[in-house]
Structures are given as structure tokens and as C-alpha cells.
Amino acid sequence: MSEATVFESRLNNLEQDNRRLKLALGSLLLVLAVASCAGAMIPEQTQDIVQAREFRLIDANDTVLVAINDEGFSYFDEIGRVSWSLSHGEIIAIMADDARK
């Protein structure tokens, strides 16, 4: 092999490696750009406002402990009876255990 042929062969290999490097780097940049755009399009998981007609706080046994609705605010005992409540238009309506007996 002549010196020119060896030089030309090495030059072709370098140019091919350069093209591969450019393709790999371009692909990496494209993937990073798409990933950052996709992350920006995902809505936040945290809500600023929760809207509902009624809100119930329940325990592990599905017993309602607290209910907030358009009638007011009610707190329940362990067996599901209203322990006390606060209704719209009332100051406070309290039903204690002593009053039930």
C-alpha cells in the first residue's frame, strides 16, 4: 500500500467516526429536548382548589368521622352518631353524650 492510500483510508475512517459522533450527539440532544418538553406538558399533581358538594373524613373502617356539606359541619362518634354539628344560620348546635342520656 502506498502512503496516499493509507492516508486516504485513515481519513475516510476519521470522517465516518465524525459522522457517527455527530449523529449520536444530535440524537441525544433531540431526546433531551423532547423529554424536557414532555415534562413541561404534564400538569401538576398538586391541586390548588378541591371542589365537592360534600367532604367526608372516614377512618380505616369506613366510619364517617366528619362531614362538611351544604347543611353545615358535623362531627360523628365511633359508632356513626352525630356528636356535634354547626349548621348554617345557627350559632352552634351541640349534642353531647350527657344530653342524649
N, C-alpha and C positions, 0 to 999 in steps of 0.2 A: 504494500500500500504506500502510496505517495503521501508526502506531508500535506498536500492540499486536500486529499481525500479524507485523511484522518481529521484534519481541522474542520472540514465541512460536516463530517459525521458528528463530531462533538458539538458543533454549532447547532445542528438540527436537534440534537438531544436536549441542549440547553433551551432552545426555543420551545420545544414540546413541553419540557418541565415548567417553563414560564407560563405557557398557556394553561396547563393544569392548575398551577398555583392561582392564577387569576380567576379561573372558573370556580375553584374551591372557595376562595375568599369572597367572590361575588355571591355565591350560593349562601355562604354563612351570613353575609350582610343582609341578604334578602330574607332569610329565615328569621333573623333578629328583628328586622323591620316589621314583618308580618306578626310576630309574637307580641311585639310592643303595641301594635295597632289592635290586635285581638284583646289584649289586656285592657286597653282603654275603652273598648266597646262593651265589656262586661259590666252590668250595673252593680252598684254597691250592694252588699249583703245587709248592711245596717239600714233600717228604715228610720226616718226622722219622725214619722207620724204613723200611729196604729189606729185604724178606724174600724169600729164594730158597733153593732146595735147593742150587744151585751158582752161584758167581760166577766169570766168566772175563773177564780183561783181554786184549783182542786188539789187534793193530796194524792198519794200513791194508790189509794183505794177508790179513787174517783168520787170521793165525797166532796161536795161543794163547800168551801170554807168562806169565800167572799164572792158576792155578786154585785156588779155595778151595771145598771141598766137605766132606761128612761124613767123608771119609777123611783130610783134612788140608789142607796148603798146599803147592802145587808151583810151582816156577819153571822155565820152559822156555827153551831156547836159540833161536837164529834159525830152526833147521830143525824145531822142534817136539819135540825130545828133552827129557826131564826133566833139568834141570841140578842142581837140589837140591830136597829136599822136607822137610817137617816133618809127621809123622803123629801121630795121637792115640796116646798110650801110649809114644811113642818120645821120646828126648831130642832128637836131631837125626840125620837120615839124609842125608848129603851125598854126592852123586855128582858129583865134579869131572871135568873133562876129563882130568886126569892119571890118574885111577883107571880110566877106560874104555880107555886105551891098553894 
